[in-house]
């Protein structure tokens, strides 16, 4: 997975319009220049919450095994 600094809001990668921030490497005592991470606006957060709320019932209705497989697939992508 390539880090781009974008937020995932629903199915979309969004840059964020409230500025940027950088990760910090405590082992070096320095910020990591790239990528710069977009900062969410209140509207971004409200949109993400709205989409999550809309998806909740459909997700909850899935069998436990399907939900577990979904979360494991996400974990595999994060690790990769």
N, CA, C and O atoms as CSV, one atom per row, in Angstrom:
chain,resi,resn,atom,element,x,y,z
A,1,UNK,N,N,0.843,-1.169,0.000
A,1,UNK,CA,C,0.000,0.000,0.000
A,1,UNK,C,C,0.894,1.240,0.000
A,1,UNK,O,O,1.786,1.377,0.838
A,2,UNK,N,N,0.650,2.113,-0.923
A,2,UNK,CA,C,1.402,3.355,-1.035
A,2,UNK,C,C,0.693,4.444,-0.234
A,2,UNK,O,O,-0.486,4.710,-0.468
A,3,UNK,N,N,1.383,5.067,0.690
A,3,UNK,CA,C,0.796,6.162,1.454
A,3,UNK,C,C,0.761,7.421,0.603
A,3,UNK,O,O,1.768,7.819,0.018
A,4,UNK,N,N,-0.414,8.044,0.543
A,4,UNK,CA,C,-0.571,9.254,-0.259
A,4,UNK,C,C,-0.902,10.476,0.587
A,4,UNK,O,O,-0.822,11.606,0.105
A,5,UNK,N,N,-1.272,10.255,1.841
A,5,UNK,CA,C,-1.669,11.364,2.693
A,5,UNK,C,C,-3.135,11.717,2.568
A,5,UNK,O,O,-3.611,12.651,3.214
A,6,UNK,N,N,-3.856,10.973,1.737
A,6,UNK,CA,C,-5.277,11.234,1.568
A,6,UNK,C,C,-6.085,10.482,2.617
A,6,UNK,O,O,-5.644,9.460,3.143
A,7,UNK,N,N,-7.262,10.997,2.912
A,7,UNK,CA,C,-8.208,10.341,3.814
A,7,UNK,C,C,-9.157,9.514,2.966
A,7,UNK,O,O,-9.436,9.869,1.821
A,8,UNK,N,N,-9.652,8.428,3.510
A,8,UNK,CA,C,-10.687,7.654,2.840
A,8,UNK,C,C,-12.016,8.006,3.485
A,8,UNK,O,O,-12.256,7.714,4.657
A,9,UNK,N,N,-12.867,8.635,2.700
A,9,UNK,CA,C,-14.211,8.975,3.159
A,9,UNK,C,C,-15.164,8.245,2.234
A,9,UNK,O,O,-15.348,8.623,1.077
A,10,UNK,N,N,-15.765,7.193,2.766
A,10,UNK,CA,C,-16.553,6.310,1.915
A,10,UNK,C,C,-15.620,5.680,0.904
A,10,UNK,O,O,-14.537,5.222,1.269
A,11,UNK,N,N,-16.013,5.645,-0.359
A,11,UNK,CA,C,-15.161,5.025,-1.371
A,11,UNK,C,C,-14.134,5.978,-1.987
A,11,UNK,O,O,-13.396,5.590,-2.893
A,12,UNK,N,N,-14.084,7.208,-1.505
A,12,UNK,CA,C,-13.245,8.223,-2.139
A,12,UNK,C,C,-11.993,8.554,-1.335
A,12,UNK,O,O,-12.025,8.608,-0.106
A,13,UNK,N,N,-10.899,8.772,-2.040
A,13,UNK,CA,C,-9.673,9.300,-1.438
A,13,UNK,C,C,-9.768,10.822,-1.511
A,13,UNK,O,O,-9.911,11.392,-2.592
A,14,UNK,N,N,-9.688,11.471,-0.355
A,14,UNK,CA,C,-9.899,12.917,-0.254
A,14,UNK,C,C,-8.651,13.561,0.342
A,14,UNK,O,O,-8.097,13.066,1.324
A,15,UNK,N,N,-8.216,14.658,-0.250
A,15,UNK,CA,C,-6.989,15.320,0.196
A,15,UNK,C,C,-7.148,16.015,1.541
A,15,UNK,O,O,-6.176,16.123,2.289
A,16,UNK,N,N,-8.325,16.481,1.861
A,16,UNK,CA,C,-8.503,17.268,3.086
A,16,UNK,C,C,-8.196,18.723,2.785
A,16,UNK,O,O,-7.210,19.032,2.116
A,17,UNK,N,N,-9.033,19.604,3.273
A,17,UNK,CA,C,-8.863,21.012,2.923
A,17,UNK,C,C,-8.589,21.897,4.135
A,17,UNK,O,O,-8.690,23.121,4.046
A,18,UNK,N,N,-8.240,21.280,5.272
A,18,UNK,CA,C,-7.950,22.069,6.475
A,18,UNK,C,C,-6.456,22.076,6.771
A,18,UNK,O,O,-6.046,22.146,7.930
A,19,UNK,N,N,-5.652,22.004,5.729
A,19,UNK,CA,C,-4.207,22.019,5.908
A,19,UNK,C,C,-3.610,20.627,5.859
A,19,UNK,O,O,-4.267,19.667,5.455
A,20,UNK,N,N,-2.368,20.530,6.270
A,20,UNK,CA,C,-1.674,19.247,6.276
A,20,UNK,C,C,-0.909,19.082,7.584
A,20,UNK,O,O,-0.647,20.047,8.303
A,21,UNK,N,N,-0.565,17.845,7.865
A,21,UNK,CA,C,0.307,17.551,8.992
A,21,UNK,C,C,1.277,16.467,8.561
A,21,UNK,O,O,1.051,15.777,7.566
A,22,UNK,N,N,2.347,16.323,9.306
A,22,UNK,CA,C,3.381,15.345,8.983
A,22,UNK,C,C,3.545,14.371,10.140
A,22,UNK,O,O,3.371,14.725,11.306
A,23,UNK,N,N,3.884,13.141,9.791
A,23,UNK,CA,C,4.176,12.133,10.807
A,23,UNK,C,C,5.483,12.496,11.506
A,23,UNK,O,O,6.291,13.262,10.980
A,24,UNK,N,N,5.677,11.940,12.687
A,24,UNK,CA,C,6.875,12.200,13.482
A,24,UNK,C,C,7.555,10.878,13.786
A,24,UNK,O,O,6.907,9.932,14.234
A,25,UNK,N,N,8.862,10.807,13.546
A,25,UNK,CA,C,9.658,9.618,13.847
A,25,UNK,C,C,10.361,9.842,15.180
A,25,UNK,O,O,11.356,10.563,15.235
A,26,UNK,N,N,9.857,9.231,16.261
A,26,UNK,CA,C,10.463,9.477,17.570
A,26,UNK,C,C,11.871,8.902,17.702
A,26,UNK,O,O,12.645,9.353,18.547
A,27,UNK,N,N,12.209,7.914,16.876
A,27,UNK,CA,C,13.564,7.353,16.961
A,27,UNK,C,C,14.605,8.320,16.430
A,27,UNK,O,O,15.774,8.255,16.809
A,28,UNK,N,N,14.176,9.223,15.545
A,28,UNK,CA,C,15.094,10.214,14.978
A,28,UNK,C,C,14.824,11.617,15.507
A,28,UNK,O,O,15.609,12.538,15.282
A,29,UNK,N,N,13.706,11.769,16.212
A,29,UNK,CA,C,13.342,13.089,16.715
A,29,UNK,C,C,13.043,14.070,15.605
A,29,UNK,O,O,13.318,15.263,15.734
A,30,UNK,N,N,12.478,13.571,14.508
A,30,UNK,CA,C,12.259,14.434,13.347
A,30,UNK,C,C,10.926,14.116,12.679
A,30,UNK,O,O,10.401,13.008,12.783
A,31,UNK,N,N,10.395,15.128,11.991
A,31,UNK,CA,C,9.191,14.896,11.203
A,31,UNK,C,C,9.563,14.158,9.930
A,31,UNK,O,O,10.699,14.223,9.459
A,32,UNK,N,N,8.587,13.461,9.387
A,32,UNK,CA,C,8.753,12.756,8.118
A,32,UNK,C,C,8.086,13.627,7.064
A,32,UNK,O,O,6.881,13.873,7.124
A,33,UNK,N,N,8.863,14.089,6.107
A,33,UNK,CA,C,8.358,15.074,5.149
A,33,UNK,C,C,7.263,14.545,4.229
A,33,UNK,O,O,6.297,15.256,3.951
A,34,UNK,N,N,7.396,13.326,3.758
A,34,UNK,CA,C,6.440,12.840,2.766
A,34,UNK,C,C,5.854,11.516,3.209
A,34,UNK,O,O,6.577,10.669,3.734
A,35,UNK,N,N,4.590,11.322,3.016
A,35,UNK,CA,C,3.665,12.309,2.470
A,35,UNK,C,C,3.148,13.240,3.563
A,35,UNK,O,O,3.200,12.925,4.752
A,36,UNK,N,N,2.657,14.374,3.133
A,36,UNK,CA,C,1.926,15.249,4.045
A,36,UNK,C,C,0.504,14.696,4.121
A,36,UNK,O,O,-0.084,14.355,3.095
A,37,UNK,N,N,-0.043,14.606,5.316
A,37,UNK,CA,C,-1.386,14.068,5.502
A,37,UNK,C,C,-2.390,15.203,5.562
A,37,UNK,O,O,-2.194,16.184,6.279
A,38,UNK,N,N,-3.474,15.060,4.796
A,38,UNK,CA,C,-4.524,16.064,4.788
A,38,UNK,C,C,-5.273,16.080,6.104
A,38,UNK,O,O,-5.488,15.036,6.721
A,39,UNK,N,N,-5.665,17.257,6.528
A,39,UNK,CA,C,-6.420,17.425,7.768
A,39,UNK,C,C,-7.893,17.588,7.411
A,39,UNK,O,O,-8.247,18.350,6.512
A,40,UNK,N,N,-8.737,16.869,8.123
A,40,UNK,CA,C,-10.171,16.897,7.853
A,40,UNK,C,C,-10.812,18.176,8.368
A,40,UNK,O,O,-10.434,18.710,9.411
A,41,UNK,N,N,-11.777,18.643,7.620
A,41,UNK,CA,C,-12.633,19.726,8.092
A,41,UNK,C,C,-13.794,19.107,8.870
A,41,UNK,O,O,-13.971,17.889,8.862
A,42,UNK,N,N,-14.564,19.929,9.526
A,42,UNK,CA,C,-15.750,19.422,10.212
A,42,UNK,C,C,-16.689,18.773,9.204
A,42,UNK,O,O,-17.306,17.752,9.506
A,43,UNK,N,N,-16.807,19.349,8.012
A,43,UNK,CA,C,-17.667,18.772,6.977
A,43,UNK,C,C,-17.161,17.394,6.547
A,43,UNK,O,O,-17.962,16.493,6.301
A,44,UNK,N,N,-15.837,17.220,6.456
A,44,UNK,CA,C,-15.270,15.909,6.121
A,44,UNK,C,C,-15.667,14.876,7.173
A,44,UNK,O,O,-16.082,13.767,6.834
A,45,UNK,N,N,-15.541,15.237,8.435
A,45,UNK,CA,C,-15.870,14.317,9.530
A,45,UNK,C,C,-17.361,13.994,9.518
A,45,UNK,O,O,-17.751,12.840,9.695
A,46,UNK,N,N,-18.187,15.005,9.312
A,46,UNK,CA,C,-19.632,14.773,9.266
A,46,UNK,C,C,-20.007,13.856,8.114
A,46,UNK,O,O,-20.870,12.991,8.266
A,47,UNK,N,N,-19.367,14.035,6.965
A,47,UNK,CA,C,-19.636,13.172,5.805
A,47,UNK,C,C,-19.209,11.737,6.101
A,47,UNK,O,O,-19.950,10.801,5.800
A,48,UNK,N,N,-18.031,11.550,6.683
A,48,UNK,CA,C,-17.557,10.208,7.024
A,48,UNK,C,C,-18.509,9.537,8.013
A,48,UNK,O,O,-18.816,8.353,7.873
A,49,UNK,N,N,-18.973,10.281,9.001
A,49,UNK,CA,C,-19.905,9.721,9.984
A,49,UNK,C,C,-21.239,9.364,9.342
A,49,UNK,O,O,-21.831,8.333,9.661
A,50,UNK,N,N,-21.707,10.213,8.445
A,50,UNK,CA,C,-22.961,9.947,7.739
A,50,UNK,C,C,-22.859,8.661,6.918
A,50,UNK,O,O,-23.762,7.824,6.951
A,51,UNK,N,N,-21.765,8.509,6.186
A,51,UNK,CA,C,-21.587,7.305,5.376
A,51,UNK,C,C,-21.459,6.057,6.246
A,51,UNK,O,O,-21.996,5.004,5.902
A,52,UNK,N,N,-20.759,6.169,7.357
A,52,UNK,CA,C,-20.622,5.029,8.270
A,52,UNK,C,C,-21.978,4.650,8.861
A,52,UNK,O,O,-22.316,3.469,8.954
A,53,UNK,N,N,-22.734,5.638,9.250
A,53,UNK,CA,C,-24.068,5.383,9.809
A,53,UNK,C,C,-24.961,4.705,8.769
A,53,UNK,O,O,-25.697,3.772,9.091
A,54,UNK,N,N,-24.893,5.176,7.525
A,54,UNK,CA,C,-25.707,4.591,6.455
A,54,UNK,C,C,-25.321,3.143,6.166
A,54,UNK,O,O,-26.175,2.336,5.799
A,55,UNK,N,N,-24.043,2.810,6.329
A,55,UNK,CA,C,-23.564,1.460,6.018
A,55,UNK,C,C,-23.727,0.488,7.184
A,55,UNK,O,O,-23.614,-0.723,6.993
A,56,UNK,N,N,-23.989,0.991,8.376
A,56,UNK,CA,C,-23.956,0.152,9.570
A,56,UNK,C,C,-24.950,-1.006,9.522
A,56,UNK,O,O,-24.565,-2.145,9.785
A,57,UNK,N,N,-26.201,-0.751,9.197
A,57,UNK,CA,C,-27.202,-1.818,9.224
A,57,UNK,C,C,-26.884,-2.920,8.224
A,57,UNK,O,O,-27.035,-4.101,8.536
A,58,UNK,N,N,-26.444,-2.546,7.025
A,58,UNK,CA,C,-26.093,-3.560,6.022
A,58,UNK,C,C,-24.901,-4.387,6.485
A,58,UNK,O,O,-24.875,-5.602,6.288
A,59,UNK,N,N,-23.926,-3.747,7.093
A,59,UNK,CA,C,-22.748,-4.470,7.592
A,59,UNK,C,C,-23.144,-5.387,8.746
A,59,UNK,O,O,-22.730,-6.545,8.790
A,60,UNK,N,N,-23.929,-4.883,9.663
A,60,UNK,CA,C,-24.354,-5.670,10.822
A,60,UNK,C,C,-25.172,-6.887,10.406
A,60,UNK,O,O,-25.154,-7.904,11.098
A,61,UNK,N,N,-25.889,-6.800,9.287
A,61,UNK,CA,C,-26.718,-7.907,8.819
A,61,UNK,C,C,-25.894,-9.042,8.202
A,61,UNK,O,O,-26.415,-10.136,7.989
A,62,UNK,N,N,-24.625,-8.793,7.918
A,62,UNK,CA,C,-23.773,-9.831,7.332
A,62,UNK,C,C,-23.460,-10.903,8.375
A,62,UNK,O,O,-23.342,-10.602,9.563
A,63,UNK,N,N,-23.325,-12.160,7.928
A,63,UNK,CA,C,-22.937,-13.211,8.870
A,63,UNK,C,C,-21.574,-12.900,9.491
A,63,UNK,O,O,-20.739,-12.224,8.889
A,64,UNK,N,N,-21.371,-13.402,10.693
A,64,UNK,CA,C,-20.127,-13.150,11.411
A,64,UNK,C,C,-18.911,-13.550,10.586
A,64,UNK,O,O,-17.916,-12.824,10.566
A,65,UNK,N,N,-18.972,-14.686,9.907
A,65,UNK,CA,C,-17.831,-15.145,9.100
A,65,UNK,C,C,-17.518,-14.159,7.975
A,65,UNK,O,O,-16.349,-13.930,7.663
A,66,UNK,N,N,-18.543,-13.576,7.368
A,66,UNK,CA,C,-18.327,-12.606,6.289
A,66,UNK,C,C,-17.694,-11.331,6.839
A,66,UNK,O,O,-16.808,-10.756,6.207
A,67,UNK,N,N,-18.142,-10.889,8.006
A,67,UNK,CA,C,-17.546,-9.695,8.616
A,67,UNK,C,C,-16.093,-9.945,8.994
A,67,UNK,O,O,-15.238,-9.078,8.814
A,68,UNK,N,N,-15.819,-11.134,9.519
A,68,UNK,CA,C,-14.440,-11.476,9.890
A,68,UNK,C,C,-13.548,-11.508,8.657
A,68,UNK,O,O,-12.430,-10.996,8.689
A,69,UNK,N,N,-14.031,-12.103,7.570
A,69,UNK,CA,C,-13.245,-12.164,6.332
A,69,UNK,C,C,-12.979,-10.762,5.794
A,69,UNK,O,O,-11.885,-10.476,5.306
A,70,UNK,N,N,-13.973,-9.897,5.883
A,70,UNK,CA,C,-13.819,-8.516,5.428
A,70,UNK,C,C,-12.727,-7.803,6.225
A,70,UNK,O,O,-11.859,-7.150,5.646
A,71,UNK,N,N,-12.771,-7.928,7.543
A,71,UNK,CA,C,-11.769,-7.273,8.388
A,71,UNK,C,C,-10.378,-7.868,8.173
A,71,UNK,O,O,-9.384,-7.143,8.209
A,72,UNK,N,N,-10.301,-9.175,7.952
A,72,UNK,CA,C,-9.002,-9.795,7.675
A,72,UNK,C,C,-8.432,-9.304,6.348
A,72,UNK,O,O,-7.223,-9.108,6.232
A,73,UNK,N,N,-9.291,-9.104,5.345
A,73,UNK,CA,C,-8.831,-8.582,4.057
A,73,UNK,C,C,-8.284,-7.164,4.217
A,73,UNK,O,O,-7.274,-6.815,3.605
A,74,UNK,N,N,-8.943,-6.357,5.029
A,74,UNK,CA,C,-8.446,-5.004,5.293
A,74,UNK,C,C,-7.090,-5.075,5.987
A,74,UNK,O,O,-6.165,-4.347,5.625
A,75,UNK,N,N,-6.974,-5.943,6.974
A,75,UNK,CA,C,-5.703,-6.092,7.694
A,75,UNK,C,C,-4.588,-6.523,6.753
A,75,UNK,O,O,-3.461,-6.040,6.861
A,76,UNK,N,N,-4.895,-7.431,5.829
A,76,UNK,CA,C,-3.889,-7.877,4.863
A,76,UNK,C,C,-3.406,-6.720,3.998
A,76,UNK,O,O,-2.219,-6.638,3.684
A,77,UNK,N,N,-4.304,-5.833,3.614
A,77,UNK,CA,C,-3.928,-4.679,2.796
A,77,UNK,C,C,-3.063,-3.705,3.592
A,77,UNK,O,O,-2.129,-3.113,3.051
A,78,UNK,N,N,-3.369,-3.540,4.862
A,78,UNK,CA,C,-2.576,-2.638,5.700
A,78,UNK,C,C,-1.167,-3.184,5.866
A,78,UNK,O,O,-0.193,-2.437,5.776
A,79,UNK,N,N,-1.055,-4.485,6.109
A,79,UNK,CA,C,0.250,-5.111,6.313
A,79,UNK,C,C,1.070,-5.084,5.032
A,79,UNK,O,O,2.287,-4.903,5.076
A,80,UNK,N,N,0.410,-5.263,3.893
A,80,UNK,CA,C,1.120,-5.281,2.605
A,80,UNK,C,C,1.617,-3.919,2.317
A,80,UNK,O,O,2.245,-3.698,1.283
